[in-house]
Structures are given as structure tokens and as C-alpha cells.
Amino acid sequence: MELLQTVLAFIVVIGVLVTIHEFGHYLVARWCGVKVLKFSVGLGRPIWSRRVGPDQTEWAISMVPLGGYVKMLDARADDAGVISEADLDREFTRQSVWKRIAIVAAGPLANFLLAIAIFSGLYLHGVPEAVSTVAVQAGSVAERAGLRSGDKVVAINNDPVTAWSEIRWRLLQAALRGERVEMKFTRQSAATPYDTQLAAIDFRGIAAGEPDQELMSHLGLQAWRPPARLGEIIAGGPASKAGLQPGDTMLSVDGQPVPDALAFIEVVQAAPGRTVALELMRRGERLSLAVTPAVERVGDRSVGRIMAQMDLSGATVIVSSGLVESVGKATKKVWDTSTMTLSMLGKMLTGEASLKNITGPLTIADYAGQTARIGLMSFLSFMAFISISLGVMNLLPIPVLDGGHLLYYSLELFSGRPLPERVGQIAQRAGLGILMALMTVALFNDIVRLVW
């Protein structure tokens, strides 16, 4: 079941993003008066097609869901044949260089606009986020900077933060730029209910080329997790039969400490049908109980359930904004993500960042399935990030990509004449080689992530 959900989620993500990208090319081509012969979602043999409109444009869904294309009337195509007199003015290469630039740039631009629209909708609706309270590993960079588990970060470089995702994002940006950051946080203590303090981390001495999760691990910083405290108990379930009550805080399972709610959930899921010994705290009294998680099939495996909810109050905050603010925040998010992606690519070219940051279709499919199982908002957020990545990657000045064509047309603007056909053919072959090399690295990284 999980595999099917992952495959469907991947097809939805790629299908939507490719359609939007190609529709950008299509719309601007039509506005510029270019004749469009075919619009295909997917590559290879069509599994469905229909011709519509006065130009009898063929709309198709093809077998391989890893791309798509818009085929315009182009005299350079092998199957162009003899172009009629009526269609000469609608042929692509006869358009002004500015029109060709607009048509090519429209695809990536459509991806950026889609990401802005998704993020705007999420900000407007309100997104549940982990609170800005942090957990700090002993002896870590974060602890040496002055942070402790349970501290609530309220600002980074005087910019307010309210959620863990904002902390992670600001720190990742600072690491890529090699900056020093000051984190303002509050610490609850017996003497002062909320004592405001500062912690500084200098990223000039920290490796900047690590992926997000590895950077947080290097800092010894992660989102705070609520204690393993029970909420609602379902009548007749294993928890109810064992005598557990709302408000019980789990201390250990089979003698092993339980640090937080997530750890308790994982232990229970790993013990289907097996009785486990619990140590818990109830209204100041330490108790010992035993519970036997029920067996539930999830896909091809069995997991344990005790039919009780965890009390996660205080663990999340709803981050929402008005319409204008949402669009502004979404636009800034897309811009920051794009520039950060380019910065990471630059560091990979100079050897400052690892090539393992490159991901391919297997990782995208895996994350698509994971976010789909979490919920619609997580899935939409993931789709927006992939849309940004698709836009940025297509703007790279690599022949065969949109960015390569934009490079050709930019040279044409400066020289006053098109790139020689022979040079274009050589560049296309070189670009295809670069693209194949990148895809090989991405696929290798995907396999390493999923297998090891």
C-alpha cells in the first residue's frame, strides 16, 4: 500500500510540475504568434492524445512520466517538411530574439509562480509548525554557544522566529554564506520565569556544504519534542485495559528510558502482540504497569497499537498571515530558496560542497510518498520546493536545457546574429553529456540513500 501511495504521489508531483512548466512555454508561444504542434505530458509513446483548436494542436499523455515538451513549428526540426506560406510568420526561428527569450523563459517562470501560489495559500491558511523550542546535544557546537535543551529561540539576527522550520532555514542560509549569527532565546528558570539571553554561532569555521539534516546534526541542534504524556485513551483498547489514564507520563519501557513522545510511539509500534513493562509518572506518583500492544497490519509489516493518543499540546504553533503578507513571504521564500540552491550548486562545482546533495527521481518519489502520508499541507510544501528546483535547474546555462537556449539568444543579442548551427550541434552534444553525468550521480545518490 505504501509503495502504491509513493508511486501515485510521485506521478502527481511530476505530472503537475511538468504540465505547469510546459504550459508556460505553450501560453507565451501562443501569445507571441508561434504555431504549437504538440503538447505532451511525459515522454515516449503517447498513451492518450487528441487534436483540438484551429491549429489542430495535439495534446498527449505519454508513457514515461519524467518530463514533457511543447513542440512548436520549427524549420530546424527533421520532420518540419515544407512550411506553407501562411505559416512562415508563425515559425519559431523567424520570431524576434526577445520573443524567443520570452517563450523559453516562460517554463521556469511558471514553476516559480506555482511555488509562490502554493506557499501563499499555505501561509494564508495557516501552517502547523514545530515550536521554536530546541533540543541541544551535550558537548555540541550549540551547547558551547550557550543554548540548552528547552530554550525557546525568539529571534535570529534580530529577525523574529516562531517555528523550528524558520530556525533551520536561517541557520542553513547563514552556513552557506559563512556568516556569524546571534540567536536570542528565552530560558525558563526558577529565579526568572523567562530569562532572555543571546547565543552566537560563527559559521566561518563550520563546513557549509553539508545537507540540511547533517548541518543540524553537526550543530547538535534539533526540534524539541514533547514528553511522552498520554492524551485521550480509547475505551476497550490495550491502553485502557492496562489501566493507563490521560496525563500519564511514560518514563521507561522494559527498563529503557523514553525521552519523548516520538520515542514512545516507536517503541510501541515495534512491539506488536508483545507485553511490555512501563514505568510512568501519575500526579507525582511513580507507577509500574504492563501493556500488550494490539497487532495492526500496515502494508507488508505488523505494528503495535495501544489505542491512545499522545498529548502534543505546546509542541506546535499555527503560523498564518494575511493575503498581502502571505504573497510577500511566499515570494521571498521562493527567491531565498532559488539563491540558496544556486549557491549550493556553486559550492559543489568548487568542491566546497559534496555531490551527495544531488538527488534524483527515486529520492523525490520517496519524499513525495512520505509527505503525502503526513498530510496535504506537507505534500503541497514539498511540491513547491520541487517546483523551485525544477525552475532553477532549467535555468542553468547547459545546452538542451532552457538556460542553454537563453544563453544562445543572449549571445545573439550581443553579436547581432544567431549562433552557427555547427557550434549549436556540438554544444547540444556536450550539454547532453553533462546532463547524463548529473543524472548518473543523482541516481547513485538515490540508491545509496535508500539502500544504506
N, C-alpha and C positions, 0 to 999 in steps of 0.2 A: 504493500500500500504506500509506504514511504517513497519507494522508487518511482511509482506511478505519479505521485504528487510532485516529486522532484522534476521528472521529465515534463509534466504539464506546466509547472511553474517556469521552467527554462524556456519552453516554447512560447509561453505568453510574453515573457520578458523580451526575448529576441524578436518575436513577431511584432510586438508593439513598437519597439525601438527602431527596428529596420523599416517598418511601414512609415513611421513619422519621419525618419531620415530621408527616405526616398520620396515621400510626399512633398517634402520641402523642395527637393530638386524639381519635381513634377510641376508644382504650382508656379514657381518662378520661371521655369521654362515656358509654360503656357502664357504667363504674363508678358514674357519677352517675345512671344510670337513664334516660338520654336515648335515644330511638329513632334509630338510624342508618339512613338510607335508601340511601345510596350512598357507596362509597369508590372514588375514581378516581385512578389514577396517570397524569398527563398531562391535557391539556385538549382540548376539541373533541369530535369524533365518536368514540365508542368503537370500537376495532378488535377488542376481545375483552371479553366480560362474562359473569358468571354470578351467579345469586342463590343465597345459602346462608343457613342458620340459621333459627331460628323467626321472625325478623322479615323474612326474605327480603331481606336487605341485598344490594344489587347491587355486586359487585366488578368493576371495569373497568380496562382499559388503553386510554388514548385516544391520538389521533393526534399531538398536539403535545407533545413531551417536555420542556416548560419549566415544569411546575408540577403541581398536583394539588389535590384537595379532598375533604373529607368533608361530605356533605350530610345534615344532621340534620332531624328533624321540627320545622318552624319555621312558626308561624302567619303570619309576615310574608312568606313566600315566595309568589310569584304563583301557583304551581301547588299550593299547600298544600291547597286544597279544603276540604271539611268534615272536621274531625278527629273521629274516633269517640270516644265517651265513655271507652272503655278506654285510649285513647292520650293523653288530655288531660294526665295526670300525667307523661307522657314527652315532652311538647313542650318545646323548648329554652327559650323565653322564660318558661315557668312555673317554671323552676328558680331556686333562690336565687341572689343575685348572686355569692356565694362559689363556688358550683358552676360558674357561667358563667365566672368568672375562671379557675378551675382548668382547665376544658376548653380555653379559648383559650390559656392559658399553656403547656399541655402540649406543643404543637407545637415552639416554640423550645426548651423544656427538653429534648425528645427529641434535638434536634440537638446541644445541649451535651453530653448524656450519651453520644451516639455519638462525639463528638470525644474525650471523656475515655477511652472504651473503646479507641479506636484508638491514642491516644498511650500509654495504659497498656500495651497489647500491644507496641508498638514499643519502649518503654523496657525492658520485661521481656525481650524477645527480644534486644535489643542492636542499636543503630543505627550503621552505619559513617558516621563524620563526618570532614570535613577537619580536620586537626590545628589547634591554636590558634596555629601559627606564621603570621606575617603577611608580606605584601609591601607595601612602602611606596614611594609615588611621590616622586621628588625634588622638593623645594620645597613639599610639601603641608602641610596642617594637621597630619597625623600626624607628619611628619618634624620640623616645628617644635616639636611636643610632646616629641620625644626618641626616637621609635620609628625603627627601621631595618629594612630587609628582612632576614628571617631571625630576628628576635626572636620569642620564644615567650611569648605572654601567658598568665599563670597565674592572675590574679585581676583583677576589676573591682570597685572599691569594697569590697575585702576578700572578695568572693564568688568562690570558685574557679571557673575555667572550664577546660575540657579540649578544646573544639572550636571551630572558626571560627563555626559557627551560633550558639553562645552569645555570642560576642563581638559579632556583628552584631545579635543580638536586644537585648542590654544597651545597646548604643550607640543603637539606634533608640528604645528606651524613654527613654533619657536626653535624646535630641534633642527628643522630643515634650514632655517635662517641663521642658525648658530647664535641665537640671542640669549640674553640673560632675562629671566622672568621673576617677578615678585608676586607671590601668592598671598593674598590677605585671607585669613581664616579666623573662625571663632572656635574657642575651646571651652567646653563646659567644665567648670571645676567647683569645688566646694566653696572656695573663697570668693570667686567671681562667677556668677551664673553664665555669662558669655564674655570671655576674655578675648579681645581682638588682637591678633599677632600677625607677623609677617614671616614668610619663608622665601628664600631666594634660591633658584636653581640656574646655574650658568651652563648653557648648552654648548658653549665653545669647547668644552672639554669632554663632550659626550658624543658618541657616534651618531651621526644624523641619518645614516642610510638604512636604519632598521625599520621593518614594518611596524605598524601601529602597536600591535599586541606585544611585540618584542621590546619596543621602546618603553612601554608601561612596565613591563617585567624588569627591564634594566633599571628603571627608576625605583622599583619596589612599591609601585602605586597601583591601586585598583579601586573599583567602586565598593563602597561599604555595603555589606549585606546584613539584613535584619536578623536578629536572633531567631532560633528555631522555636517560635512560640505558636501554639495551635490557635486557630480561629474556630470556625464552625465545625462541629462534629456531626456527621451524618448518622442518623439513628439506624441501628441494626448492622452497621459496618464494623470492621475489625477494631477500629479505634474506640467506638462506643462499647463494644463487648469487653474490651480490655480495661475499661474504667477511665479512659483518658477524658479530660474535660477542656473546654475552651479556656485559654490563658495558661495552660501548662507549657513550661519552657523546657525543651529537651536539653540535657547536659551531656549524655553519652548513650551510645548504642553498643551493646556487647562489650562494654568497657572502653570503647574508643570515643574520645571527646567529639562532640558535634559543635563546630564553631558557629554555624549559621543555618538559616532555613534551607538554603540550596543543598548544603551538605547532608542534612537530614533527609530531604527528598531523594537524593541519590542513593543513600543507604537503604531506604525503604524500597525503592524500585529494584535494587539489586538483591532483594531477599523475598522473592515470591514464594508463598507457602511455607516459609521457614520462620519459626518462632525466634524473636529477638528480645533481648533484655534491655529495658530502658531505665535510665536514671534521669529524673526530672525534678523540677522545682515547681511547687504549687503553693501560692500565697505564703512564701517564706519557708515552706517545709519541703525537705528533700524526700522523694519517694522512689520506690523501685516497682516497676510493673513489667509485664511481658505482653507482646502483641504479635499476632501472626498475620502478616500482610496477605490479602487475597491475591490470587493469580489472575492476571489480565493479559490477553494476547494483544500485542502491538506489532503489527507487521509479522515478521517471522521470529519474534522473540517474546518471552514472557517477562512481565514486570510486576512488581509488588505494589499494591494499593491498600491504604488503611482507611480510606473514605473519610478524610479530614482535610480541611483547608488550613493553609498557613496564614498567620496574621502578618500581612505585609504592610500594615499601616505605617506611614512615615518613611517608607522605602522609595516611594515615587512621588513626583510632582508633575502637575499638568502645566506644560509650557504653551501658552497661546498668545496671539496678537491680533490686532485689528487688520483690516484689509490692506491699507496702505503700508503699514509696518510689516505685514506678512510678505508682501511683494518685495519690499526693500530688503528684508532679511533673506528672502529666497534668492534674490539677485546677487547679494553679497556672498551667500553660501556657494552659489554656482561659480562665481568669479574666484573665490578663495580656493575652492576645490580644483578648478582648472589650473590656476597658477601653481598650486602645490603639486599637482600631477606633472606639470611641465618641469618643475624644479626637481622632482624625484627622477624623471627621465634624464635630465641633465646630469644629475649625480651618478646615475648608472653608466652614462657614457664616459664620465671621467673616472670611474672606478670608486667613487666615494660611497656609492650605494650598491647593494647586492642585486644581481639579476634575478634572485628569487622573489623579488617584488613583482615580477611579471606573472600575470595569471592568464589562464585560458578558459575555454568553454567548460571544462569539467569542474573547475572551481566555481565559475559563475552558476552552473547548474546546481552544485551543492549548496551554495549560499541562497540561491533562489528558492530551493526546497525548504531550507531551514527557516528563512524569513516568512515564507508562505504558511508554515506550521505555527509560527509565533503569532501572526495576525496580519490584517490588511495594511495597517499603517507601517509596520516593519517592511512588508513586501514592497509597498509603494516607495518608501525611502530608499530601499536597495535599488529599485528600478531607476530612480532619479540619479543615483550615483553612477550606475552603469551607463545611463544616457549621457552623463557628462563625460565619462571615459571614452565613449564612442565618438562624441563630438571632438574631443581633444585629439584622440588618435587619428581621426580622419583629417585633421588639420596639419599633421606632421608633414614636412616637405619631402615625402617619399613618393617617387613615381608610382603610379597605379592607385594611389590614394588621392582624395580630394585636395589635400595640401600640395601634392606634387603638381597637379594641374594648375593650382593657384600660383605656384612658383613659375611654371611655364608662362602663364599670362602676365605675371609681374615683369618677367624678363622682356616679354613682348612690348609692354608699356614703355620700358626704358629704351629698348633698341628700335622700336618702331616697326618690327617685322616678326612674324611667327618663328618659333624655334624650328630649325631644319628637321625634316622628317627623319633623317638618319640618326640624328642626335636623340630625338624623341624615342625612337625604337630601342636604342642602346640603353637609355635611361629607364625605359619600361622594364627591360630585362633585369637591370640592376635592382630596380625597386622591387620586382617580384622576388628576387633572391633575398633581399633584406627582409621582406615580409615573411617568406618561408622560414628564414632563420629565426625570426621573432616567434613565429607560431611553434616552431620546434622547441624553443626554450620554454615557452608558455606551457606546452603540453607536458614536457618533462617536469616542470614545477608542479603542475596539477597532479601528476602521478605520484610524485614524492609526497605531496601534502595528503593525498587520500590514502596511500598505502602505508606510509611510515608516519 
